[in-house]
């Protein structure tokens, strides 16, 4: 039972444009949401997070939006850079214990 | 470098065999998580240990077991291996402070298991 879903396996964006990665979840009890970035042959690294009491969190070029009523999470990267090319995983947790990850979206930023 | 160390990085073995994957968490982290990533799959949560005790269990098969030792390193034991167990196994660690965990996990580079 996949509680966190990323329905787009891949995304290609031109350098300088906005990248929007989407994530849906099923469990309304999730209270913390995160995005991780993964390069080949490396482990995932934390990118940005958001608590369920917020609807937006921004960190430089990265902004995460949370729509609790729609159970939807999105990551905006603007402007996109070639170095952003990686697999992005969204994750959701219950009080910081179990973390449920999506299947990932492979982002390619074209120079 | 996340500070989480996993060994071995690569492992090739045969069906029916048993292997042990090892994880050393970041210094000071009390919690260790194990995840499995199969081809085209997300990170499937297997199990979590906190300060030596099992904290949460996910989709971990009965053929798999794990433990966390007093020095906080953890081992994931996979037995009676099947072809479908071939995957990348990640260990992650975090600091837990009751229910106020930051939610950030620090991942190792993974152990790639190939079962032939």
Interface residues (C-beta under 8 A of the other chain):
Chain A: X2 X4 X6 X9 X32 X34 X36 X41 X42 X43 X44 X45 X46 X49 X89 X91 X93 X95 X96 X97 X98 X99 X100 X101 X102 X103 X104
Chain B: X2 X4 X33 X35 X40 X41 X42 X43 X44 X45 X48 X55 X56 X58 X90 X92 X94 X96 X99 X100 X101 X102 X103 X104 X105 X106 X107 X108 X109 X110
